[in-house]
Amino acid sequence: VEENQTDAIRLVASDDDDKIAVLNPLEYSIKSGADKDAFDVNKTTGDVTFKDTQKPDYESGKTSYTFKASISDGVNSSTKDITINIKNLNDNEPSFTSKDAKTIDENTTDAITLKAFDADGGTLTYKIEDDDASEFTLDSATGVVTFNNPPDYDLGKTSYSFEAMVSDGTFSSTQNVTITIKNLDDNLPVFQSLPNITVDENTSNKAITLVANDNDGGILNYSMD
């Protein structure tokens, strides 16, 4: 039977002693078994149902139930072992297990790998959209997200964001993701002062002030060879 429902099985029996059956209608019951307390049985119709507090949930890990059913005509009785197997349904939303933020070095293309879990074990597909989604390439099956072009911190854009979605074909969930770019010391400092100047004789001992710029914002130290 499918998970999340109460109907389990209808017990059906016959009695060759027709006269006794008329005087003493057949009566169904659950006598024993590992899961006998999970069920109610209609003694007249033989309908067996899960108790409301015992509705089967495949994801709980219990995927089958067993009990011993009994049928009696008031004089004689017989029993039969019954097994109820639970069928898994796609009844859960997938959920992201990967983090919603990551910091990466500039000049690299690997951004993030989206990961999610589906309690029903379905096949998951990924999608990204909104904001900076166009800056990336996504493998919809693996969740691997890469930059189309390596990000350069020094160009001024230091973070990227998008909305990620994961779907099992029926249910889906979303997550806002932010990729922060880490600045690296990847640029040579450049002199801005003139390479040659002229000074008057007999002036102060100050010859020149060296000026340089570093796009990485590093602390500059000057020296002479």
Stockholm file with secondary structure:
# STOCKHOLM 1.0

chainA/1-225         VEENQTDAIRLVASDDDDKIAVLNPLEYSIKSGADKDAFDVNKTTGDVTFKDTQKPDYESGKTSYTFKASISDGVNSSTKDITINIKNLNDNEPSFTSKDAKTIDENTTDAITLKAFDADGGTLTYKIEDDDASEFTLDSATGVVTFNNPPDYDLGKTSYSFEAMVSDGTFSSTQNVTITIKNLDDNLPVFQSLPNITVDENTSNKAITLVANDNDGGILNYSMD
#=GR chainA/1-225 SS CBTTCCEEEECCCCCSCHHHHHHSCCEEEEEECTTGGGEEECTTTCEEEECGGGCCCGGGTCCEEEEEEEEECSSCEEEEEEEEECBCCCCSCCEECSCSEEEEETTCCEEEECCEECTTCCCCEEEEESTTGGGEEECTTTCEEEESSCCCGGGSCCEEEEEEEEECSSCEEEEEEEEEEECCCCSCCEECSCSCCCCCTTSCSCCCCCCEECTTCCCCCCCCC
#=GC SS_cons         CBTTCCEEEECCCCCSCHHHHHHSCCEEEEEECTTGGGEEECTTTCEEEECGGGCCCGGGTCCEEEEEEEEECSSCEEEEEEEEECBCCCCSCCEECSCSEEEEETTCCEEEECCEECTTCCCCEEEEESTTGGGEEECTTTCEEEESSCCCGGGSCCEEEEEEEEECSSCEEEEEEEEEEECCCCSCCEECSCSCCCCCTTSCSCCCCCCEECTTCCCCCCCCC
//
